[in-house]
Amino acid sequence: MKRIAIIDFGTNTFNLLIIDKTINGFKEVYSTKVGVGLGLGGINENRIHEDAAARAIATLKLYKEKAVSLNVVKIVAFGTSAIRNATNNTEFIERIKSEIGIDIVVISGKREAELIYKGVTLDLKEDASFIVMDIGGGSTEFIFGNREKLFIAGSFEIGASRIYQAFNFSDPYTPANCQEIENYLENGVGDFFDTIQTDQLIGASGSFETFYELLSNKDYPEHEYVYLPKAALMAQLERIIYSTKAEREIDDRIIPIRKKMAPIAAVKIRWIIRKLNIQKIIISPYSLKEGVIDEVSI
C-alpha cells in the first residue's frame, strides 16, 4: 500500500485527492478543493498574474502541509490549460518547486481529455454511448465514447474564465449575452460535433455538482453517479443564467469562484443539451484526478 496525493491544478479550482493505493485498487483518505482562480487577470493574455500565483502558492502550502500530516509518500501534480498556455509557466513551475517542493507535470489538452475519460468511467454502469463534458476555467473537454472505449475527444480553449474575462456582460445576463457565449462556443468547437450522435450527457463533477446541489438543496453524494431530470435541470439553468451577482453571492451552494462564472457554465450546459438533443443527464463524481490513479506506480 502507498499513500498518494494527487493535485489537479485547474484554471479555476485546485483539487486535492489523497488515497491509499494497493495492487487491487484504492481507498480515498481525504479530498478538498479551493477556488484559486489561477486564470484570473491574465488567461487571455497567456500569463499567470502575480496575484493568482500568490493564491496558488498559499493554497499549495496548505495542501503540502495536509499531505505531510497524513503521511503521504508521493505527490503527483498536473497542470492544465492556464499553466500550459502561459508564457511565464516555467517561472511559475520553478517557483512551486523551489518554495514548496512539488513538481508539476504540464499535460496537453488531449492528455487531459484521456484522463477525464478514465476518471468518468471508473465505476460507470451505463452501456450506451455518451458525450462527456468537463467545464474548466481555461478549457472545456468533450469526450465521445462508451464505458469500454473512447471514440473521439477534444480539448477546446473555451473555458469559463476565458469567457468571463473576454466579454463585458450585463448583470443579470441578457439573451444577447447568452448568444455571445454560444457564438463563442460554436466558433471554438468548430466541426467537432458534426458526426457525433448521442442523447446522453455525462457531466464531470465541478459545475455539474453545483447545479445538482442547487436543484436538490443538499450536498452532492460522494462517489455516486447521479441522474438529473432534464426538465428540472433546464429550469435551474435558466434561473442561474438570469440571476444577479448579488443573488448568487448569498447562495451558499455556490462556491466563491463560481459565483462569478455560474451563468457561463449554465449557458454552456444548456447549449450542449440543445445542440445534441440530450435526453439523459448523468453527473460523474470522478474526473481528471481519479483518472490519474491507475497510472501512479506503487
PAZAPA-4460 file (N, C-alpha, C; in steps of 0.05 Angstrom, whole numbers, plus 32768, in hexadecimal, padded with zeros to 4 digits):
% residues 298
    n_x    n_y    n_z   ca_x   ca_y   ca_z    c_x    c_y    c_z   seq   type   mol
   8011   7FE8   8000   8000   8000   8000   8012   8019   8000     1      M     A
   8009   802D   7FF1   8018   8046   7FF0   8004   805D   7FF2     2      K     A
   800A   8070   8004   7FF8   8087   8007   8002   809D   7FF4     3      R     A
   7FEF   80A6   7FE2   7FF6   80B8   7FCC   7FE4   80D0   7FCD     4      I     A
   7FEF   80E7   7FC7   7FDF   8100   7FC3   7FE0   8107   7FA5     5      A     A
   7FC8   810D   7F9B   7FC5   8116   7F7F   7FBA   8132   7F7F     6      I     A
   7FC8   8144   7F71   7FBF   8160   7F70   7FB9   8167   7F53     7      I     A
   7FA1   8170   7F4E   7F99   817A   7F34   7F99   8198   7F35     8      D     A
   7FAC   81A4   7F26   7FAF   81C1   7F25   7F9B   81CC   7F10     9      F     A
   7F82   81CF   7F17   7F6F   81D9   7F04   7F71   81F7   7F01    10      G     A
   7F67   8202   7EEB   7F68   821E   7EE6   7F57   822E   7EFB    11      T     A
   7F41   8223   7F03   7F31   822F   7F18   7F36   8223   7F34    12      N     A
   7F37   8208   7F35   7F37   81F9   7F4E   7F4F   81E6   7F50    13      T     A
   7F5C   81E7   7F67   7F70   81D3   7F6D   7F64   81BC   7F7D    14      F     A
   7F66   81A4   7F73   7F5A   818D   7F80   7F70   817C   7F8D    15      N     A
   7F6B   8173   7FA6   7F7E   8161   7FB4   7F6F   8147   7FBA    16      L     A
   7F7C   8131   7FB3   7F71   8116   7FBA   7F88   8106   7FC6    17      L     A
   7F83   80FB   7FDE   7F96   80EA   7FEB   7F8A   80CE   7FED    18      I     A
   7F99   80BA   7FE4   7F8F   809F   7FE3   7FA4   808C   7FEE    19      I     A
   7F9A   8074   7FF7   7FAB   805D   7FFC   7FA8   804B   7FE4    20      D     A
   7FBE   8047   7FD5   7FBD   8036   7FBD   7FCA   801B   7FC2    21      K     A
   7FBC   8006   7FB9   7FC6   7FEB   7FBB   7FC6   7FDF   7F9F    22      T     A
   7FD0   7FC7   7F9D   7FCF   7FBA   7F83   7FB3   7FB3   7F7A    23      I     A
   7FA0   7FB4   7F8C   7F84   7FAD   7F86   7F72   7FC5   7F83    24      N     A
   7F7C   7FDD   7F88   7F6A   7FF4   7F86   7F74   800B   7F98    25      G     A
   7F61   801A   7FA2   7F68   8031   7FB3   7F52   8037   7FC6    26      F     A
   7F59   8046   7FDB   7F45   804F   7FEF   7F4B   806D   7FF3    27      K     A
   7F36   807D   7FF1   7F39   809A   7FF6   7F3E   809F   8013    28      E     A
   7F52   80B0   8019   7F58   80B8   8034   7F4E   80D4   8039    29      V     A
   7F52   80E6   8026   7F4B   8102   802A   7F48   810F   800E    30      Y     A
   7F36   8122   800C   7F34   8132   7FF4   7F2A   814E   7FFB    31      S     A
   7F32   8161   7FEB   7F29   817D   7FEE   7F2E   818C   7FD5    32      T     A
   7F23   81A4   7FD3   7F27   81B5   7FBC   7F26   81D2   7FC4    33      K     A
   7F36   81E2   7FB7   7F36   81FF   7FBC   7F34   820E   7FA2    34      V     A
   7F22   8222   7FA1   7F1F   8232   7F89   7F35   8247   7F88    35      G     A
   7F4D   823F   7F7D   7F64   8251   7F7D   7F61   8267   7F68    36      V     A
   7F54   8261   7F52   7F52   8274   7F3C   7F6D   827A   7F2F    37      G     A
   7F7B   8265   7F28   7F96   8269   7F1C   7F95   8278   7F02    38      L     A
   7F7E   8276   7EF4   7F7C   8283   7EDA   7F73   82A0   7EDB    39      G     A
   7F6B   82A9   7EF3   7F61   82C5   7EF5   7F77   82D9   7EF1    40      L     A
   7F71   82ED   7EE2   7F84   8303   7EDE   7F96   8300   7EC6    41      G     A
   7F99   82E7   7EBB   7FAD   82E5   7EA6   7FA9   82CF   7E92    42      G     A
   7F93   82BF   7E95   7F92   82A7   7E84   7F8F   82AE   7E66    43      I     A
   7F81   82C3   7E60   7F7E   82CA   7E43   7F97   82D8   7E38    44      N     A
   7FAA   82DE   7E49   7FC4   82E8   7E40   7FD9   82D2   7E43    45      E     A
   7FD0   82BA   7E49   7FE2   82A3   7E4D   7FF8   82A8   7E61    46      N     A
   7FEF   82B3   7E78   8001   82B8   7E8E   7FF4   82B0   7EA8    47      R     A
   8004   82A8   7EBB   7FFA   82A4   7ED7   8000   82BE   7EE6    48      I     A
   7FEB   82CB   7EEF   7FEE   82E5   7EFC   7FFA   82E0   7F18    49      H     A
   8009   82F4   7F21   8017   82F1   7F3B   8004   82EC   7F52    50      E     A
   7FED   82F9   7F52   7FDA   82F4   7F68   7FD0   82D7   7F67    51      D     A
   7FCB   82CD   7F4F   7FC2   82B1   7F4C   7FD8   829E   7F55    52      A     A
   7FF1   82A4   7F4E   8007   8293   7F57   800A   8293   7F75    53      A     A
   8005   82AA   7F82   8007   82AB   7F9F   7FF1   829A   7FAC    54      A     A
   7FD9   829B   7FA0   7FC3   828A   7FAB   7FC9   826C   7FA7    55      R     A
   7FD5   8266   7F90   7FDD   824A   7F8B   7FF2   8241   7FA0    56      A     A
   8006   8251   7FA5   801B   824A   7FB8   800F   8245   7FD4    57      I     A
   7FFD   8257   7FDC   7FF1   8255   7FF7   7FE1   823B   7FF9    58      A     A
   7FD2   8235   7FE4   7FC2   821C   7FE5   7FD3   8203   7FE5    59      T     A
   7FE8   8204   7FD4   7FF9   81EC   7FD3   8009   81E7   7FEC    60      L     A
   8010   81FC   7FFA   801D   81F9   8014   800A   81EA   8028    61      K     A
   7FF1   81F1   8027   7FDD   81E3   8038   7FDA   81C6   802F    62      L     A
   7FDA   81C2   8015   7FD7   81A6   800B   7FF0   8196   8013    63      Y     A
   8007   81A1   8011   8020   8193   8019   801F   818C   8037    64      K     A
   8017   819F   8047   8015   819B   8064   8002   8184   806A    65      E     A
   7FEB   8184   805C   7FD8   816E   8060   7FE3   8154   8058    66      K     A
   7FF1   8153   8041   7FFD   813A   8038   8011   812F   804C    67      A     A
   8022   8141   8056   8036   8139   806A   8029   812E   8083    68      V     A
   8014   813C   808C   8006   8134   80A5   7FF9   8119   80A2    69      S     A
   7FF2   8111   808A   7FE5   80F8   8085   7FF9   80E3   807B    70      L     A
   8013   80E9   807D   8028   80D6   8076   8028   80CD   8059    71      N     A
   8022   80E0   8048   8023   80DA   802B   8040   80D5   8023    72      V     A
   8044   80C0   8012   8060   80BA   800A   8065   80C3   7FED    73      V     A
   8051   80CB   7FDF   8055   80D4   7FC3   8040   80E9   7FBC    74      K     A
   8048   80FF   7FB0   8036   8113   7FA6   8039   8115   7F87    75      I     A
   8023   8113   7F79   8023   8117   7F5C   8011   812E   7F56    76      V     A
   801A   8141   7F45   800B   8159   7F40   800A   815E   7F22    77      A     A
   7FF3   8166   7F18   7FEE   8169   7EFC   7FE4   8186   7EF6    78      F     A
   7FF1   8193   7EE3   7FE9   81AD   7EDA   7FDA   81AC   7EC0    79      G     A
   7FC5   81BB   7EBE   7FB4   81BB   7EA7   7FB4   81D5   7E98    80      T     A
   7F9E   81DE   7E8D   7F9D   81F4   7E7A   7FAC   820D   7E82    81      S     A
   7FA6   8218   7E99   7FB3   8232   7EA1   7FD1   8230   7EA1    82      A     A
   7FDB   8219   7EAB   7FF8   8216   7EAD   8004   820F   7E92    83      I     A
   7FF8   81FD   7E83   8004   81F4   7E6A   8005   820A   7E55    84      R     A
   7FF4   821E   7E57   7FF3   8234   7E43   8001   824D   7E4C    85      N     A
   800A   824D   7E65   8016   8266   7E70   8033   8269   7E66    86      A     A
   803A   8281   7E5D   8055   8286   7E53   8069   8286   7E6B    87      T     A
   805F   828B   7E83   8070   828B   7E9B   806C   8271   7EAC    88      N     A
   8065   825B   7E9F   8060   8243   7EAE   8079   8237   7EB9    89      N     A
   808F   823A   7EAC   80A9   822F   7EB6   80B0   823C   7ED1    90      T     A
   80AD   8256   7ED1   80B3   8265   7EEA   80A0   825C   7F00    91      E     A
   8087   8258   7EFA   8073   8250   7F0E   8079   8234   7F18    92      F     A
   807F   8222   7F06   8085   8206   7F0E   809E   8204   7F1F    93      I     A
   80B2   8214   7F18   80CB   8214   7F27   80C6   8220   7F43    94      E     A
   80B5   8234   7F45   80AF   8240   7F5F   80A1   822C   7F71    95      R     A
   808E   821C   7F66   8080   8208   7F75   8095   81F3   7F80    96      I     A
   80A7   81EB   7F6E   80BB   81D7   7F75   80CD   81E2   7F8B    97      K     A
   80D6   81FB   7F89   80E8   8207   7F9B   80DC   820C   7FB7    98      S     A
   80C3   8217   7FB7   80B7   821F   7FD0   80A8   8209   7FDE    99      E     A
   809E   81F5   7FCF   808D   81E1   7FDB   8098   81C4   7FD7   100      I     A
   80A8   81C1   7FC3   80B3   81A7   7FBE   80A0   8194   7FAE   101      G     A
   808E   81A0   7F9F   807C   8190   7F8F   8083   8193   7F71   102      I     A
   8085   817D   7F63   808A   817D   7F46   806F   817D   7F38   103      D     A
   806C   818F   7F25   8053   8190   7F15   8059   8183   7EF9   104      I     A
   8048   8170   7EF2   8048   8165   7ED7   8033   8174   7EC7   105      V     A
   803B   8182   7EB2   8028   8190   7EA2   801F   817D   7E8B   106      V     A
   8005   8179   7E89   7FFA   8166   7E76   7FEC   8175   7E5F   107      I     A
   7FEB   8168   7E48   7FDE   8173   7E31   7FC0   8171   7E34   108      S     A
   7FB1   817F   7E23   7F94   817D   7E24   7F8A   8161   7E1D   109      G     A
   7F98   8154   7E0A   7F91   8138   7E03   7F95   8126   7E1B   110      K     A
   7FAB   8129   7E28   7FB1   8118   7E40   7F9D   811E   7E56   111      R     A
   7F95   8137   7E59   7F81   813E   7E6D   7F67   8130   7E68   112      E     A
   7F5E   8130   7E4F   7F45   8123   7E47   7F47   8105   7E4C   113      A     A
   7F5D   80F9   7E46   7F60   80DC   7E4B   7F5E   80D5   7E69   114      E     A
   7F6A   80E6   7E7A   7F69   80E1   7E96   7F4D   80E5   7EA1   115      L     A
   7F3F   80FA   7E97   7F24   80FE   7E9F   7F12   80E6   7E98   116      I     A
   7F16   80DC   7E80   7F07   80C4   7E78   7F0C   80AC   7E8B   117      Y     A
   7F25   80A8   7E92   7F2C   8092   7EA4   7F1F   8096   7EBF   118      K     A
   7F1E   80AF   7EC9   7F11   80B5   7EE2   7EF3   80B1   7EE1   119      G     A
   7EE6   80BC   7ECC   7EC9   80BB   7EC9   7EBF   809E   7EC8   120      V     A
   7ECE   808D   7EBA   7EC6   8071   7EB6   7ECF   805E   7ECC   121      T     A
   7EDB   8069   7EE1   7EE6   8059   7EF7   7ED3   8044   7F02   122      L     A
   7EBA   804D   7F07   7EA6   803A   7F12   7E8B   803D   7F03   123      D     A
   7E8C   8046   7EEB   7E74   804B   7EDB   7E67   8031   7ED3   124      L     A
   7E4C   8030   7ED5   7E3E   8018   7ECE   7E2F   801A   7EB3   125      K     A
   7E2D   8032   7EA8   7E1E   8036   7E8F   7E2B   8028   7E77   126      E     A
   7E1B   801B   7E66   7E25   800E   7E4E   7E24   8020   7E35   127      D     A
   7E11   8032   7E35   7E0D   8043   7E1D   7E23   8057   7E19   128      A     A
   7E26   8061   7E01   7E3B   8075   7DFC   7E33   808F   7E09   129      S     A
   7E46   80A1   7E0D   7E41   80BA   7E1B   7E55   80CF   7E12   130      F     A
   7E4F   80E7   7E18   7E62   80FD   7E16   7E69   8107   7E32   131      I     A
   7E82   8108   7E38   7E8B   8113   7E52   7E91   8130   7E4E   132      V     A
   7E8A   8140   7E61   7E90   815D   7E61   7E9D   8164   7E7B   133      M     A
   7EB6   816F   7E79   7EC4   8178   7E91   7EC9   8196   7E8E   134      D     A
   7EBB   81A5   7E9E   7EBC   81C2   7E9C   7ED2   81CD   7EAD   135      I     A
   7EE8   81D5   7EA0   7EFE   81E1   7EAF   7EFE   81FF   7EAC   136      G     A
   7F10   820C   7EBB   7F13   8229   7EB9   7F21   8231   7E9F   137      G     A
   7F35   8221   7E97   7F44   8227   7E7F   7F3B   8219   7E67   138      G     A
   7F36   81FF   7E6A   7F2D   81EE   7E54   7F14   81DF   7E5B   139      S     A
   7F07   81D5   7E47   7EF1   81C2   7E4B   7EF6   81AA   7E3A   140      T     A
   7EF3   8192   7E47   7EF8   8179   7E39   7EDE   816C   7E32   141      E     A
   7EDC   8161   7E1A   7EC6   8151   7E11   7ED1   8136   7E08   142      F     A
   7EC6   8121   7E13   7ECF   8106   7E0C   7EB7   80F5   7E04   143      I     A
   7EB8   80EA   7DEC   7EA3   80D8   7DE2   7EAD   80BC   7DE4   144      F     A
   7E9C   80AB   7DF0   7EA4   808F   7DF3   7E8F   807F   7E02   145      G     A
   7E97   8067   7E0B   7E86   8058   7E1E   7E99   804F   7E34   146      N     A
   7E8F   803E   7E46   7EA0   8038   7E5D   7EB7   8025   7E56   147      R     A
   7EB6   801A   7E3E   7ECB   8008   7E35   7EE0   8016   7E24   148      E     A
   7ED8   802B   7E16   7EEB   8037   7E03   7EE6   8055   7DFF   149      K     A
   7EFC   8064   7DFD   7EFB   8080   7DF6   7EFC   8082   7DD8   150      L     A
   7EE7   808D   7DCB   7EE6   8090   7DAE   7EF5   80A8   7DA4   151      F     A
   7EEE   80BF   7DAF   7EFB   80D8   7DA7   7EF9   80EC   7DBE   152      I     A
   7F0F   80FC   7DC0   7F10   810F   7DD6   7F1B   8129   7DCC   153      A     A
   7F12   813F   7DD8   7F1D   8159   7DD1   7F1F   816B   7DEA   154      G     A
   7F34   817B   7DEA   7F38   818E   7DFF   7F38   81AA   7DF2   155      S     A
   7F26   81BB   7DFB   7F22   81D5   7DEE   7F26   81EB   7E01   156      F     A
   7F34   8200   7DF8   7F3A   8217   7E0A   7F22   822A   7E0C   157      E     A
   7F0D   821F   7E17   7EF3   822D   7E1A   7EEA   822C   7E37   158      I     A
   7EFD   822D   7E49   7EF7   822B   7E66   7EE8   8243   7E70   159      G     A
   7EDB   823F   7E87   7ECA   8253   7E93   7EDA   826D   7E9A   160      A     A
   7EF3   8269   7EA4   7F03   8281   7EAB   7F0B   8291   7E92   161      S     A
   7F10   8283   7E7D   7F17   8291   7E64   7EFF   82A2   7E5B   162      R     A
   7EE7   8296   7E5B   7ECF   82A4   7E53   7EC9   82BB   7E65   163      I     A
   7ECB   82B7   7E7F   7EC5   82CB   7E94   7ED6   82E4   7E90   164      Y     A
   7EF0   82E0   7E88   7F02   82F6   7E85   7F03   8302   7E69   165      Q     A
   7EF5   82F5   7E56   7EF6   82FE   7E3A   7EDF   8311   7E34   166      A     A
   7EC9   8310   7E44   7EB1   8320   7E3E   7EAA   8331   7E55   167      F     A
   7E9A   8345   7E50   7E8E   8356   7E65   7E70   8350   7E65   168      N     A
   7E69   833E   7E77   7E4D   8335   7E79   7E3C   8347   7E8B   169      F     A
   7E23   8348   7E86   7E10   8356   7E97   7E0B   8347   7EB1   170      S     A
   7E00   8353   7EC5   7DF9   8346   7EDE   7DDB   834D   7EE4   171      D     A
   7DC9   833A   7EE0   7DCD   831F   7ED7   7DD3   831D   7EB9   172      P     A
   7DDB   8305   7EB0   7DE0   8301   7E94   7DC7   8305   7E83   173      Y     A
   7DCC   830E   7E6B   7DB5   8312   7E58   7DB6   82FB   7E43   174      T     A
   7DA0   82F7   7E35   7DA0   82E3   7E1F   7DB7   82E9   7E0B   175      P     A
   7DBD   8302   7E06   7DD3   8309   7DF4   7DEE   8300   7DFF   176      A     A
   7DF2   8302   7E19   7E0A   82F8   7E26   7E0C   82DA   7E22   177      N     A
   7DF6   82CC   7E25   7DF6   82AF   7E22   7DFD   82A7   7E05   178      C     A
   7DF3   82B7   7DF2   7DF9   82B1   7DD6   7E16   82B6   7DD0   179      Q     A
   7E22   82CA   7DDD   7E3F   82CF   7DDA   7E4F   82B6   7DE3   180      E     A
   7E47   82AB   7DFA   7E54   8293   7E04   7E51   827C   7DF2   181      I     A
   7E39   8278   7DE8   7E34   8261   7DD6   7E43   8264   7DBC   182      E     A
   7E45   827C   7DB2   7E55   8281   7D99   7E73   827A   7D9E   183      N     A
   7E7C   8282   7DB6   7E98   827C   7DBE   7E9D   825E   7DBF   184      Y     A
   7E89   8250   7DCA   7E8C   8233   7DCD   7E8C   8226   7DB1   185      L     A
   7E79   822E   7DA0   7E77   8223   7D85   7E92   8227   7D76   186      E     A
   7E9C   823F   7D77   7EB6   8244   7D6A   7ECC   8233   7D76   187      N     A
   7ECB   8230   7D90   7EE0   8221   7D9E   7EE2   8204   7D97   188      G     A
   7ECA   81F7   7D94   7ECA   81DA   7D90   7ECB   81D3   7D72   189      V     A
   7EC6   81E6   7D61   7EC8   81E0   7D44   7EB5   81CA   7D3C   190      G     A
   7EC0   81B6   7D2D   7EAF   81A0   7D22   7EB0   8187   7D34   191      D     A
   7EB9   818A   7D4D   7EBD   8173   7D5E   7EA3   8162   7D61   192      F     A
   7E8C   816E   7D63   7E74   8160   7D68   7E65   8156   7D4F   193      F     A
   7E70   815C   7D38   7E62   8156   7D1F   7E5B   8139   7D1B   194      D     A
   7E6B   8127   7D25   7E66   810A   7D22   7E5E   80FC   7D3C   195      T     A
   7E59   810B   7D51   7E53   8100   7D6B   7E35   80FE   7D6F   196      I     A
   7E2B   80E7   7D75   7E0F   80E2   7D7B   7E0C   80D3   7D95   197      Q     A
   7E01   80E0   7DA9   7DFB   80D3   7DC2   7DE7   80E5   7DD1   198      T     A
   7DD6   80D8   7DE1   7DC3   80E8   7DF0   7DCA   80E7   7E0E   199      D     A
   7DE2   80DF   7E15   7DEA   80DC   7E31   7E02   80EE   7E37   200      Q     A
   7DFF   80FF   7E4B   7E14   8111   7E54   7E1E   8109   7E6F   201      L     A
   7E39   8107   7E72   7E45   8102   7E8C   7E55   811B   7E94   202      I     A
   7E4C   8128   7EA9   7E5B   813F   7EB3   7E70   8137   7EC7   203      G     A
   7E88   8140   7EC3   7E9E   8138   7ED4   7EA1   814B   7EEC   204      A     A
   7E96   8142   7F02   7E98   8150   7F1C   7E95   816F   7F19   205      S     A
   7EA6   817E   7F28   7EA7   819B   7F26   7E8C   81A9   7F26   206      G     A
   7E87   81B9   7F11   7E6F   81C9   7F0F   7E56   81B8   7F0F   207      S     A
   7E57   81A0   7F04   7E40   818E   7F04   7E37   8187   7F21   208      F     A
   7E4B   8182   7F32   7E44   817D   7F4E   7E37   8195   7F5B   209      E     A
   7E40   81AD   7F54   7E34   81C5   7F5F   7E17   81C7   7F56   210      T     A
   7E11   81C1   7F3D   7DF5   81C3   7F34   7DE4   81AD   7F40   211      F     A
   7DEF   8196   7F46   7DE0   8182   7F54   7DD9   818C   7F70   212      Y     A
   7DEC   8198   7F7E   7DE7   81A2   7F99   7DD2   81B8   7F99   213      E     A
   7DD3   81CA   7F85   7DBF   81DF   7F83   7DA3   81D3   7F7D   214      L     A
   7DA3   81BE   7F6D   7D89   81B2   7F66   7D7D   81A2   7F7D   215      L     A
   7D8E   8194   7F8C   7D84   8182   7FA1   7D85   818E   7FBD   216      S     A
   7D94   81A4   7FBF   7D98   81B1   7FD9   7DA5   819E   7FED   217      N     A
   7DB8   818E   7FE4   7DC7   817D   7FF6   7DE3   8178   7FEA   218      K     A
   7DF5   816F   7FFB   7E10   816A   7FF2   7E11   8154   7FDD   219      D     A
   7E25   8156   7FCB   7E28   8141   7FB7   7E31   8127   7FC5   220      Y     A
   7E24   8111   7FC0   7E2B   80F7   7FCD   7E47   80EE   7FC3   221      P     A
   7E59   80E9   7FD5   7E74   80E1   7FCD   7E75   80C7   7FBE   222      E     A
   7E85   80C6   7FAA   7E8A   80AD   7F9A   7E71   80A2   7F8D   223      H     A
   7E5D   80B2   7F88   7E45   80A8   7F7B   7E40   80B5   7F60   224      E     A
   7E38   80A6   7F4C   7E2F   80B1   7F33   7E11   80B8   7F37   225      Y     A
   7E0B   80D0   7F2F   7DF0   80DB   7F34   7DE2   80E1   7F1A   226      V     A
   7DC9   80D9   7F17   7DB9   80DF   7EFF   7DA8   80F8   7F05   227      Y     A
   7DA9   810B   7EF3   7D9A   8124   7EF6   7D82   8125   7EE3   228      L     A
   7D6B   812B   7EED   7D54   812E   7EDB   7D58   8146   7EC8   229      P     A
   7D55   8142   7EAF   7D5B   8157   7E9B   7D4B   8171   7EA0   230      K     A
   7D31   816E   7EA3   7D20   8186   7EA5   7D28   8197   7EBD   231      A     A
   7D2C   8189   7ED4   7D33   8197   7EEC   7D4F   81A5   7EE9   232      A     A
   7D62   8197   7EDD   7D7C   81A2   7ED9   7D7A   81BB   7EC7   233      L     A
   7D6C   81B9   7EB1   7D6A   81CF   7E9E   7D5D   81E8   7EAC   234      M     A
   7D4A   81E3   7EBD   7D3E   81FA   7ECC   7D52   8206   7EDF   235      A     A
   7D62   81F5   7EEC   7D77   81FF   7EFE   7D8C   820F   7EEF   236      Q     A
   7D94   8205   7ED8   7DA8   8213   7EC8   7D9D   822F   7EC0   237      L     A
   7D84   8231   7EB8   7D78   824B   7EB1   7D79   825E   7ECA   238      E     A
   7D73   8253   7EE1   7D73   8263   7EF9   7D8F   826F   7EFE   239      R     A
   7DA3   825E   7EFC   7DBF   8268   7F01   7DC8   827B   7EEB   240      I     A
   7DC1   8275   7ED2   7DCA   8286   7EBC   7DC0   82A3   7EC0   241      I     A
   7DA8   82A5   7EC9   7D9C   82C0   7ECC   7D9B   82CA   7EE9   242      Y     A
   7DAB   82BD   7EFA   7DAD   82C7   7F16   7DC0   82DF   7F17   243      S     A
   7DBF   82EE   7F2C   7DD1   8305   7F30   7DE9   82FB   7F40   244      T     A
   7DFF   830A   7F3E   7E17   8303   7F4D   7E10   8304   7F6B   245      K     A
   7E00   8318   7F73   7DF8   831A   7F90   7DE9   8301   7F99   246      A     A
   7DD8   82F7   7F88   7DC9   82DE   7F8F   7DDB   82C6   7F92   247      E     A
   7DEF   82C4   7F80   7E02   82AE   7F82   7E14   82B1   7F9B   248      R     A
   7E1B   82C9   7FA2   7E2D   82CE   7FB9   7E21   82C3   7FD3   249      E     A
   7E07   82C3   7FD6   7DFB   82BA   7FEF   7DF3   829C   7FED   250      I     A
   7DF9   828F   7FD8   7DF2   8273   7FD5   7E0A   8262   7FDD   251      D     A
   7E07   8255   7FF5   7E1E   8245   8000   7E24   822C   7FEF   252      D     A
   7E12   8225   7FDD   7E17   820D   7FCD   7E2B   8212   7FB6   253      R     A
   7E31   822B   7FB2   7E44   8232   7F9C   7E5E   823B   7FA9   254      I     A
   7E74   822D   7FA2   7E8E   8235   7FAD   7E96   8250   7FA1   255      I     A
   7EA7   825F   7FB0   7EAD   827B   7FA8   7EB6   827E   7F8B   256      P     A
   7EC8   826E   7F81   7ED1   8272   7F66   7EBB   826E   7F52   257      I     A
   7EA7   825D   7F58   7E91   8258   7F45   7E7B   826D   7F48   258      R     A
   7E7B   827D   7F5D   7E68   8293   7F5F   7E6B   82A6   7F48   259      K     A
   7E84   82AA   7F3F   7E89   82BB   7F28   7E81   82AE   7F0E   260      K     A
   7E86   8294   7F0B   7E84   8287   7EF0   7E6E   8273   7EED   261      M     A
   7E5D   826F   7F01   7E47   825C   7EFF   7E35   8260   7EE7   262      A     A
   7E2E   8279   7EE0   7E1D   827C   7EC9   7E2A   8272   7EAF   263      P     A
   7E44   8275   7EAD   7E52   826C   7E95   7E51   824E   7E94   264      I     A
   7E57   8240   7EAA   7E55   8223   7EAB   7E39   821A   7EA4   265      A     A
   7E25   8228   7EAE   7E09   8221   7EA8   7E02   8223   7E8B   266      A     A
   7E0C   8239   7E7E   7E07   823D   7E61   7E15   8226   7E52   267      V     A
   7E2D   821E   7E5A   7E3B   8209   7E4C   7E2C   81EE   7E4D   268      K     A
   7E22   81E8   7E65   7E13   81CF   7E68   7DF9   81D0   7E58   269      I     A
   7DEB   81E6   7E59   7DD3   81E9   7E4A   7DD8   81E6   7E2C   270      R     A
   7DEE   81F2   7E23   7DF6   81F1   7E07   7DFB   81D5   7DFD   271      W     A
   7E0A   81C5   7E0D   7E10   81A9   7E03   7DF7   8198   7E04   272      I     A
   7DE6   819C   7E18   7DCD   818D   7E19   7DBB   8192   7E01   273      I     A
   7DBA   81AB   7DF9   7DAA   81B2   7DE1   7DB8   81A9   7DC8   274      R     A
   7DD2   81AB   7DC7   7DE1   81A5   7DAF   7DDE   8188   7DA7   275      K     A
   7DE0   8176   7DBB   7DDF   8159   7DB6   7DC4   814D   7DBC   276      L     A
   7DB1   815E   7DC4   7D96   8154   7DCC   7D99   813F   7DE2   277      N     A
   7DA8   8146   7DF6   7DAE   8134   7E0D   7D94   812E   7E1C   278      I     A
   7D90   8115   7E23   7D78   810D   7E32   7D7F   8102   7E4E   279      Q     A
   7D97   80F9   7E51   7D9F   80EC   7E6A   7DB9   80FA   7E74   280      K     A
   7DB8   8103   7E8D   7DCF   8111   7E99   7DD8   8103   7EB2   281      I     A
   7DF2   80FC   7EB2   7DFE   80EF   7EC9   7E15   8100   7ED3   282      I     A
   7E19   8101   7EED   7E31   810E   7EF8   7E44   80F9   7F02   283      I     A
   7E5D   80FB   7EF9   7E71   80E9   7F04   7E7F   80F6   7F1B   284      S     A
   7E83   80E8   7F31   7E92   80F3   7F48   7EB0   80F4   7F43   285      P     A
   7EB8   80E8   7F2D   7ED5   80E5   7F27   7EDC   80F4   7F0E   286      Y     A
   7EF5   80FD   7F0E   7EFF   810B   7EF6   7F1E   8106   7EF3   287      S     A
   7F2C   811B   7EED   7F49   8118   7EE7   7F59   810B   7EFD   288      L     A
   7F56   8115   7F15   7F67   810B   7F2B   7F63   80ED   7F30   289      K     A
   7F4A   80E4   7F2D   7F45   80C7   7F30   7F50   80B7   7F18   290      E     A
   7F50   80C4   7F01   7F5B   80B7   7EE9   7F79   80B2   7EEB   291      G     A
   7F86   80C2   7EFC   7FA3   80BF   7F00   7FAA   80A6   7F11   292      V     A
   7F98   809E   7F22   7F9E   808A   7F37   7FAB   8071   7F2B   293      I     A
   7F9F   8067   7F16   7FA8   804E   7F0A   7FC5   804F   7F00   294      D     A
   7FCE   8067   7EFA   7FE8   806B   7EEE   7FFE   8071   7F02   295      E     A
   7FF7   8075   7F1B   800B   807B   7F2F   8016   8060   7F3A   296      V     A
   8030   805D   7F37   803C   8044   7F40   803D   8042   7F5E   297      S     A
   803C   802A   7F68   803E   8025   7F85   8058   8015   7F8B   298      I     A
***
